[in-house]
Amino acid sequence: MQIPVVLLFLGLLTVPGRSQNAATEQNSATDGANAGEVEEEDPFYKSPVNKLAAAVSNFGYDLYRQQSSRTATANVLLSPFSLATALSGLSLGAGERTEDVISRALFYDLLNKAEVHNTYKDLLTSVTGPEKSMKSASRIILEKRLRVKPGFHSQLEKSYKMRLRALSGNTQLDLQEINNWVRQQTKGRIMRFMKDMPTDVSILLAGAAYFKGTWKTKFDTKKTALQDFHLDEDRTVKVSMMSDPKAILRYGFDSELNCKIAQLPLTEGISAMFFLPTKVTQNMTLIEESLTSEFVHDVDKELKTVHAVLSLPKLKLNYEEALDSTIKETRLQSLFTSPDFTKISAKPIKLSHVQHKAILELSEDGERSTPNPGVNAARLTFPIEYHVDRPFLLVLRDDTTGTLLFIGKILDPRSV
């Protein structure tokens, strides 16, 4: 893996090199080792849980890129972990050929496959335990009255605590049951998962997630005011903008991506990383293409804690989307045509639908009124100003495992 060389110059982080693709990096590392160049593994990835988190998160970055390219002029918000969990569970019912397809999409081909499902149980506990504010729901829904092999039932529940749902054939009752289940799993935060029940379901993967973040340091509600947000060079809208003239954050500037990066801590070991292009007209594709678990981890290690004048919009984002068309354009395309799921049922079945809903709220709420006195921030000769007043990318990440929890392209923060 290519580690960025990072220099702090006048408070600006310069990153001359970056990871473009996790699989490419691993292959390059292998080639280097074969040539006599031994690259030391980052201690962070020596943990099986963290290594698995990096793999499923890279699936998430890939899925996000695909969805963003399909909706170039619209906001995108995904919580890929919920879909990765459903997909990983589905692999338990796949024959060797189809299991290999899913493994490559989830980057399991770089892991010890024999331990993946047991390790996933530990990852779920770490990221979405009962005490966590992050509420995630994943489910595999099968065509009506399908006879399922008992071995698949037991394996799925053991590793993923996931119960299968076979449709009854009554559209209204099936829709009600699925929505009630998501409401229960998210503690009432997602009241309606789907508007309508899709037709001709063979296998439907369902993934939902809700998170209302609590900052480590709260924003003063008295400083929140309507301010300009630049949609582009010509259009400006008023949004509710939170402000902190004496913020402490982790900051850097990427000269290749031409963007300012800021990271703010939330409670429960979660952080929010903002990628802000320097110009409102800047295409964000280059930033999107750079996002991998390894790149974000490297950036996280190199950002510098500084004092800053900060403003960012309050966010209450609700994104509901059928993603089957998006996933058909990925390396999982064969799951929709002629997969082997004979470990699930003797009857031929295939992936037909992928439904996703993500809700994210970030307001002024915080744990304390002032920053932790133990935080040492660099005092620069000039103030860092970080104003999220134009389109930006947002990555929410679990710091302990590196799991990608949410990723969004926010072109207009008023709605998603």
Salt bridges, closest charged atoms under 4 A:
GLU41 OE2 - LYS51 NZ 3.09
ASP42 OD2 - HIS297 NE2 3.08
ASP42 OD2 - LYS301 NZ 2.93
ASP62 OD1 - ARG65 NH2 2.74
ASP100 OD2 - ARG104 NH1 2.28
ASP100 OD1 - LYS113 NZ 3.85
GLU143 OE2 - LYS347 NZ 2.52
GLU157 OE2 - ARG163 NH2 3.37
ASP174 OD1 - ARG165 NH2 2.84
GLU177 OE1 - ARG139 NH1 3.20
GLU177 OE1 - ARG165 NE 3.30
ASP220 OD2 - LYS223 NZ 3.41
ASP228 OD1 - LYS238 NZ 2.83
ASP232 OD2 - ARG235 NE 2.81
ASP254 OD2 - ARG18 NH2 2.23
GLU256 OE1 - ARG18 NH1 2.26
ASP298 OD1 - LYS301 NZ 3.85
ASP300 OD1 - ARG250 NH1 3.04
ASP300 OD2 - ARG397 NH1 3.81
GLU320 OE1 - ARG192 NH2 3.54
GLU320 OE1 - LYS357 NZ 3.38
GLU329 OE2 - ARG70 NH1 2.74
GLU364 OE1 - LYS314 NZ 3.48
ASP365 OD2 - LYS212 NZ 2.66
GLU367 OE1 - LYS216 NZ 3.50
GLU367 OE1 - ARG368 NH2 3.57
GLU385 OE1 - HIS387 NE2 3.04
ASP389 OD1 - ARG390 NH1 2.69
ASP412 OD2 - ARG414 NH2 2.61
